[in-house]
Amino acid sequence: MTRSFTAGRLSAVAAAMLISAVLAAQEARAEGNLTVYCSVQEEWCQLMVNEFQKATGIAVAMTRKSSGETFAQVKAEAANPRGDIWWGGTGDPHLQAAEEGLTEAYESPGMKDLNDWAVAQHKTGGGKTVGIYMGALGFGYNEDVLKERGVEAPKCWADLLKPEFKGEVQIANPNSSGTAYTFLATMVQILGEEEAFTYLKKLNDNVNQYTKSGAAPSQAASRGETLIGITFQHDLVTPAVTAGVPMVVVSPCEGTGFEVGSMSIIKGAPNPDSAKKWYDWALTPEAQALGAQAAQFQVPSNKSAPISENSPKLSEIKLIDYDFAKFGSSSERKRLLSRWDQEIGAQ
């Protein structure tokens, strides 16, 4: 009788300890969680997540979408945020998110180690976003496919309007893709708005598809599914490095725009402390070196981070003085996308 009572009492104590342990573990998990919205290539997103988890022990849930899609998600969830940090993707939608109060200001200790263009992005966004990499816009083609087509190699934006490229050009949709919005804003800055939309209407005759992802045209061009892909130059380098595809990367003769890929903490994030830890870690040279390991060749924002020999040489590219304040503003971005929908997308 006594032995049975003691055993029963011990079982109760053990059960109570088990419940306490489970509750403590759940609480620890709640304090050590992070949800990342990632807007670079899947391979890079996953490598970042894996390495951050190793470095911090924080459990990460990651969703990968293009810049425009992520902005739309952050905006849709504003009343009940589900994400903690938005990492990667072109800077314009990050600036729009900052302007619309969808992200939080944060001053990382790592700011002192960044290139001027990354710090400028932070200032333009009122401290609510920061530059993590830079990349130049351009277009490219598979040299073998060009020879098969028997056409002269394009060297300028104007060349893409030639009749021999009808149905041979691919670019993303600027509503979903930050890359394509950068192209839209670039043409407006190079040509002036009216001439730019005249150009885009003519280019539309040669476009075979407006993809969802900005990097997709480079992949299609590498496989010979399209002759020309308009995208960031680092995305065109990737298939050449990883698969030996004879890709030719073109910096257009008229000049070209560029992106400052950015990072922002989402306002009302469920796990703000974890978000700040990611933010600080993502600005370190070690974290920024992971891009090249994932065959992504943007130029990192930390001045001490290594730059891959495969990265496009920005000093050799004719870059325009891209107006991030104007084209990253909510009103200008909405207006240009609306006009594109009416005059290009509707066709």
N, C-alpha and C positions, 0 to 999 in steps of 0.2 A: 504494500500500500504506500509506504513512505517512499520507496524507490520509484514507484510509478509517478507519484506526485513530483518528485525531484526531476525526473526525466521530462515530465510535462512542462515543468517550470523552465528547465533549460531550453526546451524546444521553443517556448514562447520568447525567451530572451534572444535566442538565435534568430528567430523570425523578425523580432523587433530590430536587431542589429542589421539584418539583411535589408529590411525596408529603409532604414536610415542610410545605409550605404547606397542604395538605389537612388534615393532622393538627393543625396549629396552628389552623386555622379551626374544626375540630371541637371542639378543646379550648376555644377562645374561646366557641363556642356553648354548650358544656356549662356554662361559668362564667356565661353571660349568658342563661340560660333561666329561665322562671317558669311554673308552672301555677297558675291562679287558678280556684277554685270560686266562682262568682258566684250570688247569690240575690236579685237585683233583676230588673227587666225587661231583656229581651235588648238593647234599644236602648242602655240605659245601660251595661250590661256591655261591649258592644262599643266604645262611645265611650271608656270608661275604658281599655280595653286599647289602643286605637289611640293615645291621647294619652300613655299611659305608655311605650309603645314609642318614640314620637317623643322623649320627654323623656330617656330613659335608654339607648336602643339595645338594651334587653333584649328578647329574643323571648318572647312570651307565648302560651301555650296556655290557652284558657278553656273551661270547662264551665258551662252555666247550668242550675241546678235550683232548686226551691223549698227553703225552709229545712229542712223535715223530711227531704226527700230527701237534701240535702247532708249533714246530720248522720248519716243512716244510711250514706252512702257513706264519710264520714271514719271512722266506727266500724268499718265492714267492712274498711277498708284499714289499720287501726291497726298491724298486724304488718309491713306493707310499704307505707308511705305513698307515694302517687303525687301528691298535691296539695301545694302549698306554702303557700297562703294562702286562707282562706275570707273573702270580702268580701261584706257585705250580708246581708239577711235579718233576721228578728226576733231579739231578744236572748236569749230563753229557751233555744233550742237551743244557742246559743253558750255560755251559762252551763253548760248540762248537759255540753257537750263539755269545758269547763274543769274541771268537777268530776270527770269521768271520766278526766282525764289525757290527753285527745286533742289538746290544744293547748299551746303554749308561752307562758310569761310573757315580756313584752317592754315596756320603758319607752321610748317614743319621745320624741325631743326636742320633738315637736309637742304633747305632752300639755298643756303650759302654755297653749296657745292655745284649749283646748276649753271648751265649756260645762260647768257643774257636773254635769248629768245624764249627760254622756258620760264624765266622770272617775269618777262614781259607779259606772257600769257596769264600768269597769276595776277598781275596788276590790272590787266584789262578786265579780267573776270571778277574784280573786287575781292580777290583772295579766295574765291570759291572754286578755282580750278588751277591746274599747274601743268606745264609741258613735261612730257615724259620721253618723247622722241620727235624727230623731224624727218620729213620725207618729201621729195619733189614729185610733182605730177608729170606725166609724160604718156607715151604710147610705145608699143612694141609689137614685134612680129617674129614668127619662126622663119629663119632665113631659108630653110629648105622649102617651106611652103611658098614663100615669095618667089623663089626660082621656078617652082612648078607652075605658078600663076603667070609667070612671064611678064611681070609689071615692074615699073621703076620703083625703087624704094622711096617711101615718103619721108620727108625731112622736116616738114612744117605742119602746123595745124591746118593751114589752107589746103595742103595736099590731100587731106582726108575727104575733101569734097569732090575729088576727081571721079569721073564716071566709071573708071576701071575698078573702083573700090565699092561699087554698089553691092549691098548685101554682105560686105566683108568687114564691117566695123562693129565692134561690140563695146558697150559701156553700161554702167549700172544706172538705175533709176535714182535721181537725186533725192526723192522722198525717203527712200530706205537707206541710201548709201551716202555717207559723208564724203567718200571719194568723188562721187558724181556731183555732189553739191559744190565741192571745191573746183571741179571743172567748170561748172556753170558760173560760179563767181569769178573764176579766172578769166573766162572769155569776156564777161562783162567789163572787167578791169582792163583787159588788153584792147578790146574793140569799141567799148562804149555799149550801153545796153541795147539800143535799137539794132545796131549792126551785129551785136552778139546773137540776138534772137533770129536775125536773118540767117546768120551762120548756122545756128542750131537747127533751123527748119531745113536747110539744105543738107546738113549732116544726117538728119533723120532719114533722108532717102537712102543713105548708105548703111544705116544701122540695121543689123539683123535681129538684135535682141537687147532689151534693157533689163539687165539682171538685178537681182535683189542685193547681192554682195558686190562691193567694190573690187575685190580681188578676183572675182570669177572671170572677168574678161582676159586676165593674164593666163589663167589656167586653160581657158578655151583656146587662146592663141597658141599656147605651147602644144596642145593636142591637135592643132590643125583644124579645129571646129570653126574657127573664124580666122581671118588673116591678121586683123589688127585689133589689139585690145588697148583701150584707153584706161589707165589706172595709175597708181603710184609706181615709180620706177623700181623701188625695192621689191614690189610684188612680181615684177617682170624678171628680176634676177633669180628669184627662188627656183623656178623650174630648170634654169640653166645650171644652178649649183647642185640641186638634188637629183636631177634626172639627166643631166648632160644635154638638154635641149638647146639647139643653136639659136637662142633668143637674141634679138637685136633690140637694144633699149634706145629710144630716141628722146632727146631733149629738144623740143620744137624750136625752130629758128626764131619765132616771134617772142620767145620767152615763155615762162610757165609759172604757175602758182605752186604753192607748197602747203603742207599741213604741219601743224604742231599738235601731234597726238597728245591727248590730255587725260587727266584723272580728276575725279570729283567725289567728295563725300556727299551722299544723298541726305537731304534734310529730313530729320525725323527718323534716321536710320535706327533699326532695332538694336544694333550692336555698335554704337559709336566708338567705343574704346578699341574694339577689334579693327574697325575701319581706319582709325588713326595709326594703328600698328602696321596695317598693310601699306598705308600711304607713306609712312616713314621708310619702311623696308623697300618699297618699290622705287624709291629715289636713290637707293644705294648703288654703287658700281657693280656689286655682286649680282643684285637682282636685275639690273639693266643689261648685264652681259648675257642673260638667259635668252634674249631675243635671237642672237646669232646661233645659239645652240639649237634653237627651233627653226633654223633656216629663215629667219626674218631679219632683214638687213636695214632697218631704219637706223638713223643716227641717234644715239642715246643722249638724254639731256644732262646727265651727270658728267661734269668735265673730266672726271677720272675714269669713267667707264670706257672700256676698249671699243674702238670702232672697227668693225670687220673689214677686211680687205675687199669683201664683196659688196660693201655698201656703196651706193652711188656717191661720187665725189661732188658734194654740193658746191664747192668753190669753182667747179668747172661748168656749172649749169647756170644759164641765164635766168635768174629768178626775178620775178616782179616784186614790187613793194606791196605785198598782199595786205589789204586793209582788214585785219581781223575784227577790229572794233565795229566797223560798219557791217561786214558780211556775216559776223557772228551775232549781230543784234536780232532780237526776236522779230521785230517789224520787217526788217529787210529780208531775212530768211523766209518768212511766211509769204511776203509779197513776191519774191522771185520764184518760189516753188509753186505758188498759185498761178503765176503767169506761165511757167513751164507746163503745168498741168493743162492749161487751157489751149496753149499754142503748139505744144509738142506732144505731150502725153495723150491728148484727145485724138490725135491723128492715128 
